[in-house]
Amino acid sequence: MTAKEKAIEIRDRMYKCPYVQEEEAKRCALVAVDIILSDLVYVIGFDTPTYNFYEDVKKELIIL
């Protein structure tokens, strides 16, 4: 799965919540990715393939 595909998947999952508009779903997805990134720092550290992947996911969410 590419970073763009993952960004779309996370955003779409947030969009399925009742009463959530598309822009709100995007903001919620960004918060979720930020949480993932902060947790990854404690578990595996910076500059790992997984951390870098979620950094790319965050970038893709911003440009969606």
C-alpha positions as CSV (number, residue, x, y, z in Angstrom):
1,M,0.0,0.0,0.0
2,T,1.3,3.4,-0.9
3,A,1.3,6.4,1.4
4,K,-1.3,8.1,-0.7
5,E,-3.6,5.0,-0.5
6,K,-3.1,4.8,3.3
7,A,-3.9,8.5,3.6
8,I,-7.1,8.0,1.6
9,E,-8.1,5.0,3.7
10,I,-7.6,6.8,7.0
11,R,-9.5,9.9,5.8
12,D,-12.4,7.7,4.4
13,R,-12.7,5.9,7.7
14,M,-13.1,9.2,9.5
15,Y,-15.6,10.3,6.9
16,K,-17.9,7.4,7.6
17,C,-18.6,8.7,11.1
18,P,-22.0,10.3,11.4
19,Y,-22.2,14.1,10.9
20,V,-18.6,14.4,9.8
21,Q,-17.9,16.5,6.8
22,E,-15.0,15.9,4.4
23,E,-12.7,18.6,5.8
24,E,-13.4,17.4,9.4
25,A,-12.5,13.9,8.3
26,K,-9.2,15.1,6.9
27,R,-8.4,17.0,10.2
28,C,-9.3,13.9,12.2
29,A,-7.1,11.7,10.0
30,L,-4.2,14.1,10.5
31,V,-4.7,13.9,14.3
32,A,-4.7,10.1,14.0
33,V,-1.5,10.1,12.0
34,D,0.1,12.4,14.5
35,I,-0.8,10.0,17.3
36,I,0.7,7.1,15.3
37,L,3.9,9.1,14.7
38,S,4.3,10.0,18.4
39,D,3.8,6.4,19.5
40,L,6.2,5.2,16.9
41,V,8.9,7.4,18.3
42,Y,8.7,5.6,21.6
43,V,8.5,2.2,20.1
44,I,10.9,2.2,17.2
45,G,12.4,5.7,17.0
46,F,12.9,8.1,14.2
47,D,14.3,7.4,10.8
48,T,12.8,3.9,10.4
49,P,10.9,2.7,7.4
50,T,7.6,2.7,9.3
51,Y,8.1,6.1,10.8
52,N,9.1,7.5,7.3
53,F,6.0,5.9,5.8
54,Y,3.6,7.6,8.2
55,E,5.5,10.9,7.6
56,D,4.7,10.4,3.9
57,V,1.0,9.6,4.8
58,K,0.8,12.8,6.7
59,K,2.2,14.8,3.7
60,E,-0.4,13.1,1.4
61,L,-3.2,13.9,3.8
62,I,-2.2,17.6,3.8
63,I,-2.3,17.7,0.0
64,L,-5.6,15.7,-0.4
